[in-house]
């Protein structure tokens, strides 16, 4: 356990060097990847190494009784991240304006570098903020668009983003062009072509959701971006559900703008996020919360948030350390394995329908199912009330069902509980229908 005295020593170092940031990994942090074969196993092999994932589970403080399968909403933090957050918070409270602004704030550049390393981009392209909604709103409201300019987006995009674009439409007279995606799909070319057909000479921006939160569909962002750039169209990628889940680097997507919530798959403190803007584009985006140079070229112009939780922000660094201790490839392999584990076991249950692909290139950890003749709210209610399983019912546009999002702290045994619950609910529904007919 990190002592109070060692904490102050670590923080003093942070004050004198912006390249050093305390991570609060305790002495008892016993990582299991120490065997001679640790680097020889493939990510797929690690995905089913239950001893390793038992260690991961032990690092979380999740309820042993309530089965939380709505990690797509927000993810819990491992103990080391919670501890870092608490310690930074207590430290800041000793003299807030001094310790927050003169000590902890000095760690932002080290944190920026750490995030950039994970994201695979320049630190000068990353702004640290509070969530994907804030990052995407910064771009949506910061772009120079004029009446008649067109923006292509989909009806399956996140509501906060749709509302932001509707506000620009109402205020500035831009034109929104909506696609209605038929999901799930395993045809990236067909999805890309649907976007391309919507492009016109007046299209200035295309808004693409990397992973559609309702159903877990992965969209071919790179293919869409390449087609958009051929036509001089800028690309915004909503990465709320993809960063620190998929094993990729942000520039690989080809997007000009990308934002994510770090309190999702990175498991950073609640209310932490990140905005990426390709460096040549920074000058073209006005700061949402203005500073002395709102149209400048420095990515930091997007961080004029006033007083924020420096404790939450600084603890992001510990979340990155924990993520790296597992590894991006292993993390995605495990998350995808767990998704397919429960899907494989319910796909043949009478009345149950799956609405998400089994393939890793088309789906991550999020999946949707439905039961014939039942509304999402009914299923969600029975899962919670009868089985103490927390999911979320989805009723959005043409997507209707129950979203299930396991996390890397879950085990197959946890998901056996879900499978049994779905089987029970579907069976009771079928019996009720049979009795009704007779």
DOTIPA-12649 format. One line per 10 residues: number of its first residue (from 1); their letters; for each residue x, y, z of N, C-alpha, C. Coordinates in steps of 0.02 Angstrom, whole numbers, plus 50000, padded with zeros to 5 digits. Each point is the difference from the previous one (the first is absolute). Layout:
<pts>
NUM	A	X Y Z X Y Z X Y Z  ...
</pts>
This chain:
<pts>
1	XXXXXXXXXX	50042 49941 50000 49958 50059 50000 50044 50062 50000  49985 50048 49957 50037 50062 49998 49986 50040 50063  50053 50020 50036 49990 50038 50061 49990 50073 49985  49974 50036 50049 49988 50071 49992 50066 50037 49986  50054 49979 50036 50064 50033 49991 50028 49988 49929  49995 49937 49976 50025 49986 49933 49957 50035 49947  49935 50009 50016 49957 50036 49954 50025 50072 49989  50017 50033 50055 50024 50069 49994 50067 50003 49964  50042 49949 50010 50064 49999 49964 49987 49994 49925  49953 49955 49981 49984 49991 49930 49972 50064 49969
11	XXXXXXXXXX	49955 50033 50038 49969 50060 49974 50050 50057 49994  50047 50003 50045 50052 50052 49995 50041 49992 49937  50013 49937 49982 50035 49988 49937 49958 50024 49941  49934 49988 50004 49955 50022 49946 50002 50076 49994  50008 50034 50055 50002 50072 49999 50062 50027 49965  50055 49964 50006 50063 50025 49972 50013 49975 49930  49963 49948 49979 50010 49974 49932 49934 49983 49970  49981 50034 49946 49936 49987 49968 49999 49933 49964  50057 49966 49998 50003 49935 49967 49992 49943 50049  49988 50015 50064 49992 49947 50050 49932 50007 50032
21	XXXXXXXXXX	49964 49945 50003 49934 50001 50029 49991 49938 50044  49983 50008 50065 49991 49942 50043 49943 49956 49975  50009 49935 50004 49951 49954 49973 49964 49961 50055  50027 49999 50060 49967 49968 50057 49989 49925 49990  50047 49966 49969 49997 49927 49999 50028 49976 50066  49961 49967 50042 50024 49980 50067 50053 49946 49996  50036 49991 50056 50051 49948 50002 49970 49930 49989  49937 49992 50018 49968 49934 49995 49971 49987 49931  50013 50045 49953 49974 49991 49931 50036 49941 49968  49972 49940 50008 50033 49939 49977 49973 49981 49931
31	XXXXXXXXXX	50037 50019 49949 49978 49987 49932 50019 49929 49980  49953 49963 49970 50014 49929 49985 50040 49988 49936  50012 50051 49959 50035 49990 49937 50076 49998 50013  50021 49952 50038 50071 49997 50017 50033 49935 49979  49961 49953 49974 50028 49936 49978 50042 50007 49938  50041 49950 49987 50044 50004 49941 49961 49996 49935  49938 49974 50002 49961 49995 49939 49952 50059 49992  50005 50051 50044 49952 50054 50000 49997 50035 49933  50057 50008 49967 50002 50036 49937 49990 49954 49940  49993 49935 50011 49995 49953 49945 49928 49983 49982
41	XXXXXXXXXX	49954 50007 50047 49930 49983 49987 49967 50053 49958  49956 49978 49955 49962 50047 49959 49945 50032 50042  49973 50056 49974 49945 50033 50035 49941 49953 50006  49988 49960 49949 49944 49952 50002 50010 49949 50055  50062 49979 50010 50014 49952 50054 49989 50032 50068  50021 50063 50007 49990 50035 50063 49925 50010 50015  49959 50005 49948 49929 50014 50009 49965 49947 50043  50026 49939 50000 49968 49946 50038 50043 49977 50059  50050 50039 50018 50043 49983 50057 49965 50025 50064  49959 49958 50030 49958 50021 50055 50040 50019 50063
51	XXXXXXXXXX	50060 49974 50008 50041 50021 50056 50019 50073 49994  50020 50019 49939 50018 50070 49988 49941 50046 50013  49942 49982 49972 49942 50044 50007 49971 49999 50070  50014 49949 50038 49981 50000 50071 50039 50054 50037  50064 50009 49981 50039 50055 50029 49969 50066 49981  49981 50009 49937 49969 50063 49978 49936 50013 50040  49959 49949 50008 49938 50008 50038 50014 50022 50072  50053 49973 50029 50016 50017 50069 50022 50073 50008  50018 50033 49946 50021 50070 50002 49941 50048 49998  49940 49975 49992 49940 50041 49998 49959 49991 50064
61	XXXXXXXXXX	49959 50049 50016 49960 49998 50062 49926 49992 49983  49984 49967 49945 49931 49995 49977 49959 49955 50047  49935 50010 49997 49955 49961 50042 50005 49925 49985  50005 49958 50052 50002 49928 49989 49931 49970 49987  49948 50041 50008 49931 49974 49996 49961 50029 49941  50003 50065 49991 49969 50031 49941 50046 49990 49940  49974 49970 49948 50040 49988 49940 49992 50059 49953  50051 50042 49996 49998 50060 49959 50021 49985 49929  49952 49999 49955 50015 49988 49929 49982 50061 49958  50007 50059 50030 49991 50062 49963 50064 50041 50004
71	XXXXXXXXXX	50056 49969 49988 50064 50036 50001 50007 50046 49939  49956 49991 49950 50001 50046 49944 49981 50070 50021  49963 50007 50055 49981 50066 50024 50059 50035 50032  50028 49968 50051 50059 50026 50034 50033 49941 50035  50066 49999 50001 50036 49943 50028 50025 50016 50071  50002 49949 50042 50030 50011 50067 50075 50007 49995  50030 50030 50051 50072 50008 50002 50031 49945 50044  50059 49975 49980 50035 49954 50045 50021 50035 50063  50017 49962 50051 50017 50030 50065 50056 50051 49996  50051 49985 49959 50057 50045 49997 49980 50069 49973
81	XXXXXXXXXX	49952 50002 49955 49977 50064 49974 49958 50036 50052  49957 49963 50035 49960 50031 50053 50046 50029 50054  50052 49962 50018 50046 50023 50053 50037 50063 49978  50022 50001 49937 50035 50059 49975 49954 50061 50001  49939 49990 49979 49951 50055 49998 49989 50027 50071  49990 49956 50048 49987 50021 50069 50060 50037 50028  50060 49974 49988 50060 50032 50028 50011 50069 49969  49993 50006 49935 50006 50065 49968 49947 50048 50027  49940 49975 50011 49945 50042 50023 50014 50025 50071  50023 49955 50044 50015 50020 50068 50059 50049 50002
91	XXXXXXXXXX	50048 49987 49958 50058 50045 49996 49978 50070 49978  49958 50004 49948 49978 50064 49975 49961 50039 50054  49965 49965 50043 49960 50033 50051 50041 50031 50056  50064 49987 50003 50041 50031 50052 50010 50075 49988  50002 50019 49937 50003 50071 49981 49983 50003 49926  49936 49998 49983 49978 49989 49931 50034 50042 49946  49999 50065 50008 50027 50042 49946 50075 49989 49990  50035 49982 50054 50073 49988 49994 50013 49931 49971  49972 49948 50033 50017 49932 49979 49969 49982 49933  49941 50027 49984 49969 49984 49935 50037 50036 49943
101	XXXXXXXXXX	50009 50066 50007 50024 50040 49944 50076 50003 49995  50034 49994 50057 50073 50005 49998 50036 49933 50003  49965 49948 50023 50032 49935 50005 49968 49950 49951  49937 49982 50012 49969 49948 49959 49994 50021 49927  49985 50063 49988 49992 50023 49931 50064 49991 49960  50057 49996 50034 50064 49991 49965 50006 49931 49970  49957 49954 50021 50003 49932 49973 49964 49991 49935  49965 50052 49975 49960 49990 49940 50042 49983 49939  50058 50031 49994 50040 49986 49940 50028 49929 50000  50018 49975 50059 50022 49931 50004 49942 49953 49983
111	XXXXXXXXXX	49941 50017 50024 49941 49960 49985 49984 50003 49925  50006 50058 49971 49987 50007 49928 50046 49954 49959  50064 49998 50020 50048 49957 49967 49981 49926 50008  49978 49982 50059 49981 49931 50014 49940 49979 49957  49950 50044 49996 49942 49985 49959 50018 49998 49926  50044 50045 49979 50020 50001 49930 50036 49936 49981  50039 49973 50046 50035 49937 49987 49949 49944 49989  49949 49998 50041 49948 49949 49993 49960 50011 49937  49986 50063 49984 49959 50017 49941 50039 49996 49935  50067 50001 50004 50040 49995 49939 50002 50064 49960
121	XXXXXXXXXX	49997 50057 50035 50001 50064 49965 50047 50049 50037  50005 50060 49974 50040 50051 50034 49963 50027 50060  50037 50015 50052 49969 50031 50059 49970 50067 49983  50025 50032 49947 49975 50065 49979 49933 49994 49963  49973 49939 49996 49935 49989 49968 49946 49978 50049  50017 49999 50065 49953 49976 50051 49983 50053 50051  49936 50008 50012 49976 50043 50054 49965 49955 50051  50011 50014 50064 49970 49961 50054 49938 50037 50024  49944 49966 49998 49938 50032 50022 49958 49952 50041  49934 50005 49996 49958 49962 50047 49962 49941 49970
131	XXXXXXXXXX	49989 50000 49936 49965 49943 49970 49996 50008 49924  49975 49949 49966 49994 50002 49928 49951 50054 49977  49946 50008 50038 49951 50051 49982 50032 50069 49998  50040 50016 50050 50033 50065 50001 50049 50007 49941  50039 49948 49988 50047 50003 49945 49967 50008 49933  49948 49961 49987 49966 50004 49936 49962 50066 49992  49970 50024 50054 49968 50066 49997 50050 50055 49984  50061 49993 50027 50052 50049 49985 50011 50005 49925  50003 49943 49967 50011 50000 49927 49937 50022 49963  49943 49972 50019 49937 50016 49964 49986 50075 50001
141	XXXXXXXXXX	50009 50032 50057 49986 50071 50005 50059 50043 49981  50060 49969 49994 50059 50039 49984 50017 50005 49927  49971 49957 49958 50014 50001 49929 49967 50060 49966  50034 50027 49951 49972 50056 49961 49955 49973 49945  49936 49998 50014 49950 49978 49951 49951 50057 49987  49976 50002 49939 49954 50054 49980 49934 49972 49976  49949 50041 49994 49935 49975 49976 50006 49962 49935  49967 49943 49998 50001 49958 49940 50053 49946 50000  50050 50007 50043 50050 49947 50006 49967 49937 50026  50021 49942 49974 49968 49938 50019 50044 49957 50046
151	XXXXXXXXXX	49967 49967 50045 50034 49953 50046 49964 49933 49994  50038 49947 49987 49972 49933 49996 50009 49964 50067  49947 49972 50025 50002 49964 50063 49947 49945 49997  49991 49962 50054 49952 49945 49999 49950 50007 50057  49942 49969 49991 49950 50000 50052 50020 49957 50060  50053 49960 49990 50024 49957 50054 50057 50031 50040  50017 50063 49986 50050 50035 50039 49973 50016 50069  50046 50019 50045 49982 50013 50070 49956 50062 50005  49946 49999 50040 49953 50057 50004 50032 50067 50015  50050 50002 50046 50032 50064 50014 50031 50031 49939
161	XXXXXXXXXX	50028 49958 49956 50032 50024 49940 49948 50022 49948  49947 49961 49994 49946 50020 49955 49970 50067 50022  49991 50009 50065 49972 50063 50025 50048 50059 49987  50065 49987 50006 50048 50054 49986 49995 50022 49927  49996 49951 49955 49995 50017 49928 49933 50034 49985  49947 49978 50034 49934 50032 49990 50002 50073 50022  50038 50013 50053 50006 50070 50024 50037 50042 49948  50052 49973 49970 50035 50037 49948 49955 50010 49939  49959 49950 49985 49953 50006 49944 49951 50057 50014  49973 50001 50061 49951 50050 50018 50030 50070 50004
171	XXXXXXXXXX	50061 50004 50025 50032 50065 50011 50034 50027 49938  50033 49956 49962 50043 50023 49945 49976 49982 49931  49946 49961 49995 49972 49986 49934 50038 49948 49960  50040 49958 50033 50033 49945 49964 49947 49946 49985  50017 49954 49956 49954 49947 49982 50026 49933 50025  49957 49963 50036 50019 49934 50025 49971 49947 49954  50043 49954 49980 49981 49945 49956 50006 49935 50040  49944 49968 50014 49999 49941 50044 50001 49936 49959  50042 49952 50022 49997 49932 49976 49963 49958 50052  49965 49949 49978 49968 49953 50046 50032 49932 49989
181	XXXXXXXXXX	50046 49982 50044 50038 49938 49992 49958 49940 50020  50007 49947 49961 49967 49936 50016 50052 49956 50033  49995 49993 50066 50051 49964 50038 49970 49939 50034  50039 49946 50009 50072 49996 49989 50018 49990 49926  50062 50014 49985 50025 49990 49932 50072 49973 50003  50016 49956 49954 50069 49976 49993 50028 50018 49932  49971 50052 49969 50021 50023 49934 50024 50072 50006  50064 50009 50012 50028 50067 50007 49994 50041 49936  50006 49967 49944 49996 50036 49936 49930 50028 49990  49949 49962 50019 49931 50024 49992 49987 50060 50046
191	XXXXXXXXXX	50025 49997 50061 49992 50057 50045 50036 50061 49973  50061 49990 49977 50039 50056 49972 49964 50030 49940  49973 49958 49957 49965 50024 49941 49938 50040 50019  49967 49981 50054 49942 50037 50023 50019 50071 50019  50058 50007 50033 50025 50067 50017 50018 50038 49936  50037 49968 49956 50024 50034 49939 49942 50025 49958  49947 49962 49996 49942 50021 49960 49968 50063 50028  50010 50013 50064 49971 50059 50032 50042 50062 49990  50064 49991 49978 50044 50057 49990 49980 50039 49938  50002 50066 50007 49987 50045 49943 50055 50053 50000
201	XXXXXXXXXX	50003 50042 49948 50049 50054 50000 49993 50048 50059  49943 49998 50034 49989 50045 50056 50017 49967 50067  50017 49936 49999 50017 49965 50063 50067 50025 50026  50000 50023 50062 50062 50026 50031 50026 49953 50055  49954 49964 50032 50019 49958 50057 49961 49935 49997  50033 49945 50020 49965 49937 50013 50015 49980 50071  49947 49982 50036 50004 49981 50071 49991 49924 50003  50050 49964 50025 49998 49927 50001 50010 49975 50072  49956 49957 50023 50008 49968 50065 50042 49937 49991  50057 49997 50035 50046 49944 49991 49966 49934 50022
211	XXXXXXXXXX	49971 49999 50059 49960 49944 50023 49932 50025 50020  49949 49977 49965 49931 50022 50013 49978 49973 50067  49988 50045 50047 49989 49979 50069 49937 49958 50010  49950 50008 49958 49937 49965 50009 50007 49925 49989  50043 49981 49952 49999 49931 49976 50069 49969 49996  50053 50040 50011 50068 49973 49999 50031 49995 49932  49969 50029 49948 50027 49996 49932 50061 50045 49993  50054 49972 49971 50059 50038 49983 49992 50026 49928  50006 50065 49991 49994 50029 49933 50069 50008 49969  50005 49993 49934 50065 50004 49965 50023 50073 49993
221	XXXXXXXXXX	50022 50028 50055 50018 50071 50001 50054 50016 49948  50052 49958 49996 50054 50015 49954 49977 50002 49927  49959 49952 49981 49976 49999 49931 49957 50061 49985  49957 50018 50048 49957 50059 49991 50043 50063 49997  50050 50004 50045 50044 50059 50002 50038 50008 49935  50025 49945 49973 50038 50004 49937 49956 50027 49943  49939 49975 49997 49954 50024 49948 49982 50074 50011  49991 50018 50063 49983 50070 50015 50057 50047 49981  50061 49981 50017 50057 50043 49986 50013 50009 49925  49982 49950 49961 50005 50007 49927 49957 50057 49975
231	XXXXXXXXXX	49948 50015 50037 49952 50051 49980 50007 50064 50041  50054 50005 50038 50011 50060 50040 49954 50007 50060  49974 49944 50025 49954 49999 50056 50038 49984 50064  49987 50037 50054 50032 49986 50064 49962 49944 50037  50037 49965 50043 49973 49941 50033 50004 50006 50076  49942 49994 50033 49997 49997 50073 49983 49929 50020  50040 49971 50045 49986 49932 50025 49982 50003 50073  49943 49972 50016 49978 49993 50070 50029 49935 50026  50051 50006 50043 50035 49942 50026 49984 49985 50073  49940 50019 50022 49982 49991 50070 50009 49928 50023
241	XXXXXXXXXX	49985 49951 49956 50000 49930 50020 50058 49960 49970  50049 50033 49970 50052 49962 49967 50069 50008 50032  50016 50058 50027 50067 50011 50027 50012 49957 50062  50057 49966 50002 50020 49955 50054 49959 49936 50002  49959 49989 49949 49968 49935 49991 50032 49966 49940  49998 50033 49943 50031 49973 49940 50075 50012 50002  50037 49956 49968 50073 50006 49995 50016 50038 49936  50002 50067 50005 50012 50041 49941 50031 50066 50022  50023 50039 49951 50025 50067 50012 49953 50049 49965  49986 50055 50033 49951 50047 49973 50015 50022 49928
251	XXXXXXXXXX	50062 50017 49982 50012 50020 49930 49983 49945 49949  49998 49936 50022 49983 49946 49954 49930 50010 49970  49957 50035 50036 49931 50010 49977 49996 50049 49942  50050 50043 49993 49999 50050 49947 49954 50058 50014  49972 50004 50060 49955 50055 50017 50039 50064 50015  49968 50057 49987 50030 50064 50017 49989 50017 50074  49944 49975 50027 49981 50015 50069 49974 49936 50032  50017 49990 50064 49979 49940 50036 49994 50019 50073  49948 49976 50032 49992 50013 50072 49977 49936 50035  50019 49993 50063 49982 49941 50038 49989 50017 50073
261	XXXXXXXXXX	49967 49954 50035 49992 50005 50072 50048 49951 50033  50045 50026 50040 50050 49957 50031 49971 49960 50059  49941 50020 50023 49968 49962 50053 49961 49940 49973  50007 49988 49936 49972 49937 49973 50055 49948 50003  50027 49978 49943 50042 49940 50000 50070 50011 50029  50023 50062 50006 50063 50011 50034 49993 49992 50075  49937 50005 50025 49986 49994 50072 50033 50055 50041  50001 50060 49972 50024 50059 50035 49944 50029 50043  50014 50048 50043 49948 50029 50042 49941 50028 49960  49942 49998 50030 49940 50025 49968 50008 50073 49981
271	XXXXXXXXXX	49979 50018 49940 50005 50069 49978 50069 50017 49974  50031 49952 49964 50064 50014 49969 49997 49979 49926  50027 50042 49957 49996 49987 49929 50060 50028 49963  49998 49992 49934 50057 50020 49958 49976 50018 49931  50029 50052 49972 49985 50023 49932 50063 49998 49959  49995 49969 49941 50055 49999 49951 49981 50042 49940  50046 50045 49981 49991 50038 49937 50066 49997 49962  49996 49978 49938 50059 49997 49958 50032 50070 49997  50065 50003 50013 50033 50064 50013 49984 50056 49950  50001 49987 49935 49985 50054 49953 49929 50028 50006
281	XXXXXXXXXX	49956 49962 50033 49930 50020 50005 49985 50042 50062  50046 50002 50048 49986 50033 50064 49981 50073 49990  50035 50034 49956 49988 50072 49990 49931 50014 49971  49969 49950 49970 49935 50009 49968 49940 49990 50047  50014 49980 50062 49947 49986 50048 50002 50051 50056  49945 50037 50008 49996 50049 50054 49992 49963 50066  50031 50028 50052 49993 49970 50067 49927 50008 50023  49972 49947 50028 49931 50002 50024 49995 50045 50061  50047 49992 50047 50006 50045 50058 50062 50042 49988  49990 50062 49982 50054 50039 49970 50057 50016 50047
291	XXXXXXXXXX	50059 50011 49969 50058 50025 50037 50029 50059 49962  50063 50018 50013 50026 50061 49970 50016 49991 49925  50001 49938 49976 50013 49988 49929 49955 49944 49975  49934 50013 49996 49952 49947 49983 50008 49972 49930  50034 50037 49956 50010 49976 49932 50074 49984 49987  50037 49986 50054 50071 49986 49994 50015 49928 49980  50064 49983 50000 50022 49934 49978 50018 49953 50057  49992 50023 50062 50019 49960 50058 49940 49959 50024  50009 49935 50005 49946 49955 50022 49975 50017 50070  50041 50034 50039 49982 50017 50069 49945 50053 50004
301	XXXXXXXXXX	49984 50031 49944 49946 50050 50001 49933 49967 50016  49996 49933 49993 49939 49964 50014 49995 49977 50073  50048 50021 50040 50001 49979 50070 49985 50057 50049  49972 50054 49974 49982 50057 50043 49932 49986 50032  50000 49952 50045 49938 49976 50031 49985 50033 50066  50045 50044 50023 49992 50027 50067 50020 49947 50051  49974 50006 50061 50017 49951 50051 49967 49933 49984  50041 49949 49998 49975 49933 49989 50029 49955 50053  49984 49935 49999 50028 49954 50049 50070 49980 49979  50050 50032 50029 50069 49982 49984 50016 49929 50025
311	XXXXXXXXXX	49966 49980 50052 50010 49931 50026 49979 49949 49948  49941 50010 49971 49976 49954 49948 50047 50000 49941  50023 50058 49981 50043 50007 49941 50067 49965 50011  50031 50012 50058 50066 49971 50012 49997 49923 50007  49943 49975 50025 49994 49927 50009 49991 49964 49933  49989 50037 49947 49997 49968 49933 50066 49964 49987  50056 50029 50023 50065 49969 49988 50004 49930 50029  49971 49990 50058 49999 49933 50031 49957 49952 49959  49945 50026 49972 49958 49958 49958 50038 49977 49938  50041 50044 49971 50041 49981 49943 50049 49946 50021
321	XXXXXXXXXX	50032 50008 50058 50047 49950 50024 49966 49932 50008  49941 50000 50029 49964 49937 50011 49982 49968 49933  49976 50041 49954 49983 49975 49933 50061 49969 49967  50056 50034 50003 50061 49975 49969 50025 49936 50034  49986 49992 50064 50021 49939 50034 49963 49939 49973  49942 50011 49972 49962 49945 49968 50019 49995 49927  50002 50056 49965 50016 50001 49930 49937 50006 49957  50003 50044 49950 49941 50014 49958 49975 49937 49964  50046 49962 49973 49980 49940 49962 49966 49949 50045  50030 49988 50059 49970 49952 50047 49931 50024 50024
331	XXXXXXXXXX	49995 50065 50012 49937 50028 50025 49944 49991 49950  50013 50016 49936 49948 49992 49950 49983 49927 49990  50051 49957 49999 49987 49929 49990 49955 49972 50054  50012 50020 50062 49958 49977 50056 49929 50027 49994  49994 50065 49987 49934 50031 49996 49958 49968 49944  50032 49988 49944 49964 49970 49944 49983 49927 50014  50046 49965 50033 49987 49930 50020 49939 49996 50045  49995 50045 50049 49943 49999 50046 49935 50015 49964  50002 50047 49954 49939 50015 49961 49976 49939 49962  50046 49968 49965 49981 49941 49962 49982 49940 50044
341	XXXXXXXXXX	50028 49998 50059 49986 49944 50047 49925 49997 50014  49971 50056 50021 49929 49997 50017 49956 49998 49937  50022 50033 49946 49960 49998 49939 49994 49930 49971  50055 49963 50001 50000 49932 49975 49950 49957 50039  49992 50013 50063 49959 49958 50043 49926 50019 50000  49983 50058 49972 49929 50018 49996 49973 50000 49929  50043 49993 49951 49978 50008 49930 49948 49948 49978  50000 49942 50032 49953 49947 49981 49940 49994 50048  49996 50045 50048 49942 50000 50044 49939 50024 49961  49945 49962 49998 49941 50020 49962 49976 50070 50021
351	XXXXXXXXXX	49989 50042 49950 49974 50068 50012 50053 50053 50010  50063 49979 50011 50054 50048 50010 50032 50018 49933  50010 50064 49988 50032 50023 49939 50060 50044 50018  50054 49991 49964 50061 50040 50009 50005 50052 49945  50024 50059 50019 50002 50055 49952 50071 50030 49994  50050 49959 50014 50069 50022 49998 50042 49944 49970  50051 50019 49962 50043 49951 49967 50044 49964 50051  50018 49938 49984 50048 49963 50039 50072 50018 49982  50011 50032 49943 50067 50010 49974 50034 50061 50032  50063 49995 50019 50034 50055 50036 50008 50063 49958
361	XXXXXXXXXX	50003 49993 49933 50007 50060 49959 49934 50040 49995  49945 49969 50021 49936 50034 49995 49967 50014 50067  50029 49974 50054 49971 50011 50067 50054 49992 50053  49991 50037 50055 50049 49996 50054 49974 49962 50059  49982 50036 50054 49975 49968 50060 49925 50010 50009  49971 50045 49961 49929 50018 50007 49958 49957 49953  49943 49975 50025 49956 49960 49958 49927 50011 50022  49955 49986 49953 49929 50011 50011 49961 49936 49986  49952 49984 50043 49955 49943 49987 49928 50022 50013  49954 49962 49973 49929 50012 50013 49965 49932 50009
371	XXXXXXXXXX	49940 50003 50027 49958 49940 50009 49934 50014 49966  49980 49955 49956 49938 50009 49962 49941 50016 50046  49963 50052 49981 49939 50017 50036 50010 50039 50064  50063 50018 50016 50013 50038 50061 50032 50067 49983  49979 50051 50036 50031 50066 49992 50065 50002 50040  50048 50041 49976 50064 50005 50036 49992 50016 50074  49953 50044 50017 49990 50018 50069 49978 49942 50043  49959 49955 49971 49978 49941 50037 50059 49954 50016  50041 49988 49950 50057 49955 50010 50049 50029 50050  50014 50064 49991 50047 50035 50045 49974 49996 50072
381	XXXXXXXXXX	49935 50011 50009 49971 49998 50066 50004 49931 50032  49987 49948 49960 50004 49932 50028 50072 49980 50016  50047 50020 49959 50070 49984 50014 50021 50030 50067  49978 50062 50013 50019 50032 50063 49959 49974 50059  49934 49999 49993 49957 49984 50057 50004 49926 50020  50008 49956 49952 49999 49929 50015 50070 49969 50005  50049 50031 49967 50066 49969 49996 50057 50046 50024  49983 50063 50016 50049 50049 50022 50058 50006 49949  49979 50007 49937 50047 50011 49945 49984 50068 49969  50049 50045 50000 49990 50067 49975 50021 50005 49927
391	XXXXXXXXXX	49951 50014 49956 50012 50012 49929 49966 50065 49982  49989 50013 49936 49963 50059 49981 49957 49983 49939  49936 50020 50005 49954 49990 49944 50010 50055 49948  50004 49981 49937 50011 50047 49945 49938 50004 49957  49972 50060 49993 49945 50014 49954 50019 50063 49963  50036 49993 49945 50026 50059 49964 49997 49987 49925  49962 50041 49966 49992 49993 49928 49981 49928 49981  50042 49966 49961 49984 49931 49979 50036 49948 50042  50023 50019 50060 50037 49954 50043 49961 49990 50065  49982 49937 50014 49959 49985 50058 50025 49935 50032
401	XXXXXXXXXX	50019 50003 50062 50024 49941 50034 50034 50017 50065  50038 49952 50025 50036 50009 50063 50075 50001 49985  50032 50054 50020 50072 50006 49990 50037 49968 50059  50046 49956 49983 50040 49965 50051 50073 50017 49988  50033 50025 50052 50070 50019 49994 50040 49972 50058  50030 49941 49991 50045 49974 50052 50064 50041 50000  50040 49989 50052 50064 50034 50006 50053 49947 50015  50063 50021 49998 50055 49953 50011 50002 49973 50072  49963 50029 50046 49998 49973 50068 49947 49946 50007  49962 49986 49947 49951 49946 50002 50033 49933 49984
411	XXXXXXXXXX	49966 49948 50021 50022 49932 49986 49946 49964 49960  50018 49944 49968 49948 49960 49966 49944 49979 50048  50018 49987 50062 49949 49980 50049 49949 50056 50011  50024 50063 50000 49954 50057 50005 49950 49998 49942  50026 49986 49940 49958 50002 49941 49955 49939 49995  50019 49945 50033 49954 49942 50005 49936 50022 50036  50008 50044 50048 49942 50026 50036 49954 50039 49953  50029 50040 49955 49961 50036 49951 49964 49952 49953  50037 49950 49976 49971 49951 49953 49940 49965 50033  50007 49980 50062 49946 49966 50035 49940 50046 50007
421	XXXXXXXXXX	50013 50064 50013 49945 50049 50008 49963 50010 49934  50037 50007 49945 49968 50009 49934 49959 49938 49983  50028 49941 50013 49964 49938 49986 49935 49996 50040  50004 50021 50062 49941 49999 50044 49946 50048 49975  50022 50061 49984 49951 50051 49978 49969 49980 49934  50040 49976 49953 49974 49979 49935 49954 49940 50007  50019 49954 50045 49958 49941 50011 49933 50017 50029  49999 50045 50048 49937 50021 50031 49956 50037 49949  50032 50039 49958 49962 50035 49948 49968 49951 49951  50039 49951 49980 49974 49949 49953 49943 49961 50031
431	XXXXXXXX	50007 49982 50064 49947 49963 50035 49937 50041 50006  50007 50064 50016 49942 50044 50005 49964 50006 49934  50037 50004 49945 49970 50006 49934 49963 49935 49983  50030 49943 50018 49969 49935 49986 49934 49994 50038  50000 50019 50064 49940 49996 50041 49946 50047 49975  50022 50057 49974 49952 50050 49975 49964 49973 49938  50038 49965 49958 49970 49972 49938 49952 49942 50016  50017 49963 50052 49958 49942 50017 49939 50022 50041
</pts>
